[in-house]
Amino acid sequence: MAKASRGCCNADSFDSIPFQRIPNVWLKPGPDGTSLDDLIAKVEDGVLIDGRGSWSIDHQRYNFQFGGDAFWEIKNGRKTRMVTDFTYNAITTDFWANLDAISDQESWRMYGTGGDAKGQPTQTNSISHGSPWLRIKKIMVGAAYS
């Protein structure tokens, strides 16, 4: 049993070597009464990305690209048509610096994935992230409209 914290360093079994892993991160909800519709209302031209799709992130967790499960075009503060094949790219520090608004506790959800599949030989640990809706400005988004 460890006598001190190893931070985010752990292993998938007793006989595996521990190494740095992604932390389980939960974002605190925004002010009461702030809904997804409130976040959308202040977007002139954007994309609503729902769910977790494909992802690619460098080993230092600095540059990344993520997708989603479903996407909607936002025009003049209104969610319009469904669109396809979106990804967003950013540098982690820029992404969080451009966090513009967060919805309230009503929309907070726990999300997770079966594993992060890291290491040589590969280890797999489940990870979780809890979050309300976020509005991020000035982020690079790529698309192929349907």
C-alpha positions in Angstrom: 0.0 0.0 0.0 1.4 3.4 -1.0 2.2 5.8 1.9 2.1 8.9 -0.4 0.0 10.0 -3.3 1.3 9.0 -6.8 -1.0 11.7 -8.4 -2.2 10.3 -11.7 0.4 7.5 -11.7 -1.2 4.0 -11.6 -1.3 0.6 -13.2 -4.1 -1.7 -14.5 -3.0 -4.7 -12.3 -0.7 -5.6 -9.4 2.1 -6.8 -11.8 2.1 -3.9 -14.2 4.4 -0.9 -13.9 2.5 2.3 -12.8 2.9 5.4 -15.1 1.2 8.8 -15.7 -2.4 8.6 -16.8 -5.2 11.0 -17.6 -6.9 12.1 -14.4 -10.7 11.7 -13.8 -11.8 15.4 -14.3 -15.1 16.8 -13.3 -16.1 20.4 -14.3 -18.1 22.3 -11.8 -21.5 23.5 -13.2 -22.1 27.2 -14.0 -24.7 29.5 -12.4 -28.2 28.2 -11.7 -30.6 28.9 -14.5 -27.9 28.8 -17.3 -29.2 26.3 -19.8 -27.9 24.9 -23.1 -30.3 27.2 -24.8 -28.8 30.2 -23.0 -25.3 29.2 -24.3 -26.6 28.8 -27.8 -28.4 32.1 -27.8 -25.1 34.0 -27.8 -23.5 32.1 -30.7 -23.6 33.9 -34.0 -22.0 31.1 -36.1 -21.0 27.8 -34.6 -21.4 24.1 -34.1 -23.0 22.2 -31.2 -21.0 19.0 -30.6 -22.7 16.3 -28.5 -21.1 13.2 -27.2 -17.6 11.7 -27.5 -16.4 10.6 -30.9 -12.9 9.9 -32.2 -9.9 11.6 -30.6 -6.2 12.1 -31.0 -4.0 13.7 -28.5 -0.2 13.9 -28.2 1.7 12.2 -25.4 2.2 15.5 -23.6 -1.6 16.2 -23.8 -0.8 19.5 -25.4 -2.2 19.3 -29.0 -5.5 17.5 -29.6 -8.3 16.7 -32.1 -11.7 15.4 -30.9 -14.9 14.5 -32.6 -18.4 13.9 -31.3 -21.5 11.7 -31.8 -23.9 14.3 -33.1 -23.5 17.8 -34.6 -25.8 20.8 -35.2 -25.2 24.0 -37.0 -25.8 27.2 -34.9 -26.8 30.4 -36.7 -27.7 33.6 -35.1 -28.4 32.1 -31.6 -30.5 29.2 -32.9 -29.7 25.5 -33.3 -30.6 24.7 -37.0 -29.9 21.7 -39.1 -28.0 18.6 -38.2 -24.5 18.3 -39.8 -21.9 15.6 -40.1 -18.2 14.8 -39.7 -17.0 17.6 -37.4 -13.8 17.7 -35.4 -12.3 20.4 -33.3 -8.6 21.0 -32.8 -6.8 23.0 -30.2 -3.8 23.4 -27.9 -5.0 22.4 -24.4 -4.1 25.8 -22.8 -5.8 27.7 -25.6 -8.9 25.6 -25.4 -9.4 26.2 -21.7 -8.5 29.9 -22.1 -11.4 30.2 -24.6 -14.0 28.7 -22.3 -16.7 31.3 -22.4 -19.7 29.9 -20.5 -20.9 26.8 -18.6 -24.4 25.5 -18.2 -25.9 24.7 -14.7 -26.3 21.6 -12.6 -29.4 20.5 -14.5 -27.3 19.6 -17.5 -24.3 18.1 -15.6 -23.6 14.5 -16.7 -21.0 11.9 -16.0 -19.2 10.5 -19.1 -16.7 7.8 -19.3 -14.7 5.5 -21.6 -13.6 1.9 -21.2 -10.0 2.7 -21.3 -7.0 4.8 -22.3 -4.9 2.0 -23.8 -1.5 3.3 -23.0 2.0 1.8 -22.4 4.2 -0.9 -23.7 2.8 -3.5 -23.2 -0.6 -1.9 -23.4 -2.5 -1.3 -20.2 -6.2 -0.3 -20.1 -7.7 1.8 -17.3 -11.3 3.2 -17.3 -11.6 7.0 -17.1 -14.4 9.3 -16.4 -15.2 13.0 -16.9 -18.2 14.8 -15.5 -19.4 18.0 -17.3 -22.2 20.4 -18.0 -22.4 22.0 -21.5 -19.5 24.3 -22.4 -19.2 27.1 -24.8 -15.7 27.5 -26.3 -14.9 30.4 -28.6 -12.1 30.8 -31.1 -11.6 27.1 -31.7 -10.6 25.5 -35.0 -13.5 23.3 -36.3 -13.4 21.2 -39.5 -16.5 19.9 -41.3 -17.9 18.1 -44.3 -21.6 19.2 -44.4 -24.3 16.7 -45.3 
